[in-house]
Amino acid sequence: MRWSIAIPQFGAGTFDAAGVQAHLARAEELGFEGAWTMELTVGTAPVLAPLEVLAYAAACTERLRLGVGVLVGTLHDPLLLASSLTAVDRLSHGRLDVGIAPGGGARDLAAFGVERATFVARFTEGLALMKAAWSDAPRISFAGRFRRLEDLAIAAKPVQRPHPPLWFGGSAAPALARAVRLGDAFLGAGSVTTAAFAEQVGTIRRELERQERGTFPIAKRVYVRVDDDPARAREGMLASLHGLYGDKPGIADVPVTGTADDVARGLAEVRDAGAGMILLDPLGDDVTADREQLERLAADVLPHVH
């Protein structure tokens, strides 16, 4: 079982540089595989931009994989996004994992000038353009529905070839089929239950067989909080989730909280549902709270996930 941890990126006050550095250093010492951010460009939660946080993390770490889960690709210019991801991959010496999805649902696409009728088409075309920009070709041409380029020079390329691993998000059957067709791995959302994730894994495995794909890592973000007082753990996590998702239906059913034994059982269920890697996200109020959760998870929970 492989474990990753969320990078603290919340907070309306002064950025706690020393705290984030210590958090990342400790994650490396404890043997975590990766450290991940999330993207939330608009909303009431004060979330720092994910790629900028990863660039900072690249300078503070040596071994951790650095991931973002997930970028809503439709809301970004493909060439600019490809350039930013190339920069993080190079700054980290090839340690970047890219979570990406088209978005949709209740997301305010109009705020970004995106029409709901075309957002999936924009996403798939944009991803193709990003892959072209990452190719070995020093100059590229591209003819799409939304973008046409002719002999455009792009010199900076990512360290990882042909590009950093693409971890797709998504939940509906067409999105999961798209993940297998265009992606390298799947990252289940923190906002879905373990049971829903298990159904997604089943769909992905059927698609892998149908599309004759080979190795395809599967992971899930899990909102988790461990406390000797189970009620306090749940109340604190639900407050954090409502701050992030508002009154999203079913959000109270997704976290894994409670005593160390409770959390170990919950994480074992996520593993048994098909996750080869679990991204642990305590959603702490500050870096200190996240650091406390990091220590408790490593010492009291993860060794007992059987």
Order of alpha helices (4+ residues) and beta strands (2+ residues): beta-alpha-beta-alpha-beta-alpha-beta-alpha-beta-beta-beta-alpha-beta-alpha-beta-alpha-beta-alpha-beta-alpha
